[in-house]
């Protein structure tokens, strides 16, 4: 259920990456899974902060197309209006995507007032303007940086899912907030506690608070095992496999660089700093190519010439 933009989850779920299939930042897929799991029910406290009222239903929205296009969250509100909340973790162009969603949601629910909120949860600040202003087109939607929301708003929710989301909000005392979230997690049964801790750790990476969360959890004698989580286990295993492959590639690179350096020293003597740096920066395939030149190339410079 993905399209070229990576819209993966149905409307009641959240999609942070914008592109799952070709995502180069593997942590973002973990954020997707975590948010998806947190919001199986409307986040009522968050909606109260965003639009001043609660949802009465989650609306299904799917667009008739050869490609699946599914917005993140679409709610029917108490006053009969519709609120569309789209989440994003990177400051990137969203105007035309939001306009596309606006058009199709209004077509599907033509008798409803629609309000759109782009909830930004990323680390760097969003500096670009939002909306479209052209000669015959004017389109606006609201941008909300979740860090502008006081964490106490979500900590006041009786639902742990929104408490966990508070790790992304503005905190006057981050350690105290982390401890309060962990205290609430500690009251869960073992399996649910492990799942909640895993979600908190994953979201904490968006604020570079993973170390603090783990440290506070250890102080409270809380432990968790990602391998016990059916949703996150495959992601963890993939991350570990990628790390092992990266380590293997690094080892091959270092070995090839060491062999090439010894061969060059044997033929040309001590290497100048520029040559050592070039070897250190080269890709593995380039090192292998240079090694093949040693017997024939007349100078050090000709051996380390950039591949044609």
C-alpha positions as CSV (number, residue, x, y, z in Angstrom):
1,X,0.0,0.0,0.0
2,X,2.7,2.5,-0.9
3,X,2.9,5.0,-3.7
4,X,5.8,7.0,-5.1
5,X,5.6,9.3,-2.1
6,X,5.6,6.4,0.3
7,X,2.1,6.7,1.7
8,X,1.9,3.5,3.6
9,X,-0.6,3.5,6.5
10,X,-4.4,3.8,6.5
11,X,-5.9,7.1,7.7
12,X,-6.0,6.1,11.3
13,X,-2.3,5.6,11.4
14,X,0.7,8.0,11.1
15,X,3.3,8.1,8.4
16,X,6.4,10.2,9.2
17,X,8.8,9.4,6.5
18,X,7.2,10.6,3.2
19,X,9.0,7.7,1.5
20,X,9.2,4.2,3.2
21,X,10.4,2.2,0.2
22,X,13.5,4.3,-0.6
23,X,14.2,5.8,2.8
24,X,17.9,6.2,3.4
25,X,17.4,7.0,7.1
26,X,16.4,3.7,8.6
27,X,15.4,5.2,11.9
28,X,12.4,6.8,10.2
29,X,10.8,3.4,9.6
30,X,10.9,2.9,13.3
31,X,9.2,6.2,13.9
32,X,6.5,5.1,11.5
33,X,5.8,1.9,13.3
34,X,5.8,3.6,16.7
35,X,3.4,6.3,15.7
36,X,1.2,3.8,14.0
37,X,1.0,1.8,17.2
38,X,0.4,4.8,19.4
39,X,-2.7,6.2,17.6
40,X,-5.1,3.3,17.1
41,X,-7.6,5.6,18.9
42,X,-8.0,9.4,18.4
43,X,-5.3,11.3,20.4
44,X,-8.0,13.4,22.2
45,X,-5.7,15.6,24.3
46,X,-3.5,16.4,21.3
47,X,-6.6,17.2,19.2
48,X,-7.8,19.5,22.0
49,X,-4.5,21.3,21.9
50,X,-4.5,21.5,18.1
51,X,-8.2,22.4,17.4
52,X,-9.9,23.0,20.8
53,X,-12.2,20.0,20.7
54,X,-12.3,16.2,20.6
55,X,-12.9,13.7,17.8
56,X,-16.0,11.6,17.7
57,X,-14.8,9.2,15.0
58,X,-11.8,8.3,12.8
59,X,-12.9,8.7,9.2
60,X,-11.7,6.3,6.5
61,X,-10.2,8.2,3.6
62,X,-8.8,6.5,0.5
63,X,-8.6,8.1,-2.9
64,X,-9.7,6.3,-6.1
65,X,-6.5,6.1,-8.1
66,X,-4.1,3.7,-9.7
67,X,-1.8,4.6,-6.8
68,X,-2.8,4.4,-3.2
69,X,-2.9,7.8,-1.5
70,X,-3.8,7.7,2.2
71,X,-3.5,10.7,4.6
72,X,-2.2,10.2,8.1
73,X,-5.2,11.1,10.4
74,X,-8.7,12.2,9.5
75,X,-11.2,12.9,12.3
76,X,-14.8,13.8,12.5
77,X,-15.0,16.4,15.2
78,X,-17.6,17.3,17.8
79,X,-18.9,20.2,15.8
80,X,-19.4,18.1,12.7
81,X,-16.2,19.4,10.9
82,X,-13.4,17.3,9.7
83,X,-9.8,17.7,10.8
84,X,-6.9,16.3,8.8
85,X,-3.6,15.9,10.7
86,X,-0.5,15.1,8.6
87,X,2.8,14.4,10.4
88,X,6.2,15.0,9.1
89,X,9.7,14.5,10.6
90,X,11.7,16.5,8.0
91,X,11.3,20.1,6.9
92,X,10.3,19.5,3.3
93,X,7.9,20.8,0.7
94,X,4.4,19.7,1.7
95,X,2.2,22.3,0.0
96,X,1.0,20.3,-3.1
97,X,0.6,17.2,-1.1
98,X,-1.6,19.0,1.4
99,X,-3.6,20.5,-1.5
100,X,-4.1,17.1,-3.0
101,X,-5.4,15.7,0.3
102,X,-7.7,18.7,0.7
103,X,-9.2,18.2,-2.7
104,X,-9.8,14.5,-2.3
105,X,-11.1,14.7,1.3
106,X,-13.6,17.4,0.3
107,X,-14.7,15.3,-2.7
108,X,-15.3,12.4,-0.4
109,X,-17.0,14.5,2.3
110,X,-18.5,17.5,0.4
111,X,-20.8,18.6,3.1
112,X,-18.1,19.0,5.8
113,X,-15.9,21.9,6.7
114,X,-12.3,20.7,6.5
115,X,-9.3,22.0,8.6
116,X,-5.8,20.8,7.9
117,X,-2.9,20.7,10.3
118,X,0.7,19.8,9.5
119,X,2.2,18.6,12.7
120,X,6.0,18.8,12.5
121,X,7.9,16.4,14.9
122,X,11.4,16.7,13.4
123,X,14.6,17.9,15.1
124,X,15.7,20.9,12.9
125,X,13.4,23.9,12.8
126,X,11.0,24.4,10.0
127,X,12.0,27.7,8.3
128,X,10.0,27.6,5.0
129,X,6.6,29.1,4.4
130,X,3.5,27.0,4.1
131,X,0.7,27.4,1.6
132,X,0.4,28.3,-2.1
133,X,-0.1,31.8,-3.5
134,X,-0.4,32.0,-7.3
135,X,-2.3,34.2,-9.7
136,X,-5.4,32.1,-9.6
137,X,-4.8,29.8,-6.6
138,X,-4.7,30.6,-2.9
139,X,-4.3,27.7,-0.5
140,X,-3.4,27.6,3.2
141,X,-3.1,25.1,6.0
142,X,-1.8,25.3,9.5
143,X,1.8,24.3,10.5
144,X,2.3,23.3,14.2
145,X,5.7,22.5,15.5
146,X,5.1,19.9,18.3
147,X,7.9,21.6,20.3
148,X,5.6,24.6,20.6
149,X,3.2,22.5,22.6
150,X,3.8,22.4,26.4
151,X,4.5,18.8,27.3
152,X,2.2,19.2,30.3
153,X,-0.8,19.3,27.9
154,X,-0.1,15.8,26.8
155,X,1.0,14.6,30.2
156,X,-2.5,15.6,31.5
157,X,-4.0,13.0,29.2
158,X,-5.2,9.8,30.9
159,X,-3.9,7.8,27.9
160,X,-0.3,6.6,28.0
161,X,0.1,6.9,24.2
162,X,-0.2,10.7,24.4
163,X,2.1,10.7,27.5
164,X,4.8,9.1,25.4
165,X,4.3,11.7,22.7
166,X,5.1,14.4,25.2
167,X,8.8,13.4,24.9
168,X,8.7,15.4,21.6
169,X,7.1,18.6,23.1
170,X,8.5,21.6,24.9
171,X,9.8,20.5,28.4
172,X,10.8,22.8,31.2
173,X,12.5,19.9,33.0
174,X,13.2,17.1,30.6
175,X,14.5,14.7,33.2
176,X,11.4,15.2,35.4
177,X,9.1,14.6,32.3
178,X,11.0,11.5,31.4
179,X,10.8,10.1,34.9
180,X,7.0,10.8,35.0
181,X,6.5,9.0,31.7
182,X,8.6,6.1,32.9
183,X,6.6,5.9,36.2
184,X,3.4,5.6,34.2
185,X,5.0,2.9,32.0
186,X,6.2,1.1,35.1
187,X,2.6,0.4,36.2
188,X,1.9,-1.7,33.1
189,X,2.1,-5.5,32.9
190,X,5.5,-6.9,31.7
191,X,4.7,-7.3,28.0
192,X,2.9,-3.9,27.7
193,X,5.7,-2.2,29.7
194,X,8.3,-3.6,27.3
195,X,6.3,-2.3,24.3
196,X,5.8,1.2,25.8
197,X,9.5,1.5,26.7
198,X,10.5,0.6,23.2
199,X,8.2,3.3,21.7
200,X,9.6,5.9,24.2
201,X,13.2,5.0,23.3
202,X,12.5,5.2,19.6
203,X,10.7,8.6,19.8
204,X,13.4,9.9,22.1
205,X,15.9,9.7,19.2
206,X,14.1,12.5,17.5
207,X,15.2,14.7,20.4
208,X,18.5,13.0,21.0
209,X,17.3,11.9,24.5
210,X,17.8,8.1,24.1
211,X,20.7,8.0,26.5
212,X,18.7,10.0,29.2
213,X,15.7,7.8,28.8
214,X,17.7,4.6,29.2
215,X,19.6,6.1,32.1
216,X,16.4,7.0,34.0
217,X,14.9,3.6,33.2
218,X,17.9,1.9,34.7
219,X,17.6,4.0,37.8
220,X,14.0,2.8,38.1
221,X,15.1,-0.8,37.5
222,X,13.0,-0.9,34.4
223,X,14.1,-3.2,31.6
224,X,12.8,-3.9,28.2
225,X,13.5,-6.3,25.4
226,X,12.8,-5.3,21.8
227,X,12.9,-8.9,20.8
228,X,9.6,-9.5,22.7
229,X,7.8,-6.9,20.6
230,X,6.3,-8.5,17.5
231,X,6.1,-5.2,15.6
232,X,9.6,-3.9,16.4
233,X,11.6,-7.1,16.4
234,X,11.9,-7.3,12.6
235,X,13.1,-3.7,12.5
236,X,15.6,-4.4,15.2
237,X,16.9,-7.5,13.4
238,X,17.2,-5.5,10.2
239,X,19.1,-2.7,11.9
240,X,21.5,-5.2,13.5
241,X,22.0,-7.0,10.2
242,X,22.7,-3.6,8.5
243,X,25.2,-2.8,11.2
244,X,27.0,-6.1,10.8
245,X,27.2,-5.6,7.0
246,X,28.5,-2.1,7.6
247,X,31.1,-3.5,9.9
248,X,32.1,-6.1,7.4
249,X,32.4,-3.5,4.6
250,X,34.5,-1.3,6.9
251,X,36.8,-4.3,7.7
252,X,37.3,-5.0,4.0
253,X,38.0,-1.3,3.3
254,X,40.6,-1.1,6.0
255,X,42.2,-4.3,4.9
256,X,42.4,-3.3,1.2
257,X,43.7,0.2,2.2
258,X,46.4,-1.4,4.4
259,X,47.6,-3.8,1.6
260,X,47.6,-1.0,-1.0
261,X,49.6,1.3,1.3
262,X,52.3,-1.4,1.9
263,X,52.6,-2.1,-1.8
264,X,52.9,1.6,-2.6
265,X,55.5,2.1,0.1
266,X,57.5,-0.9,-1.2
267,X,57.6,0.6,-4.7
268,X,57.7,4.3,-4.2
269,X,58.9,4.8,-0.6
270,X,57.2,6.7,2.2
271,X,53.8,8.1,1.1
272,X,53.2,11.9,1.2
273,X,50.2,13.0,3.4
274,X,48.0,13.7,0.3
275,X,48.4,10.1,-0.8
276,X,47.6,8.6,2.6
277,X,44.5,10.9,2.8
278,X,43.3,9.9,-0.6
279,X,43.6,6.2,0.2
280,X,41.7,6.7,3.5
281,X,38.8,8.6,1.6
282,X,38.5,6.2,-1.3
283,X,35.7,3.7,-1.9
284,X,36.5,0.0,-1.7
285,X,36.1,-0.5,-5.5
286,X,38.5,2.4,-6.1
287,X,41.1,0.8,-3.8
288,X,40.8,-2.4,-5.7
289,X,41.2,-0.6,-9.0
290,X,44.4,1.2,-7.8
291,X,45.9,-2.1,-6.6
292,X,45.7,-3.4,-10.2
293,X,47.7,-0.4,-11.4
294,X,50.7,-0.8,-9.2
295,X,52.7,-3.1,-11.6
296,X,52.3,-0.9,-14.6
297,X,51.9,2.7,-13.5
298,X,55.2,4.6,-13.5
299,X,54.5,7.1,-10.7
300,X,52.6,7.3,-7.5
301,X,50.4,10.0,-9.0
302,X,49.4,7.7,-11.9
303,X,48.5,4.9,-9.5
304,X,46.2,7.1,-7.5
305,X,44.7,8.9,-10.4
306,X,40.9,9.1,-10.3
307,X,39.2,6.2,-12.1
308,X,38.2,7.1,-15.6
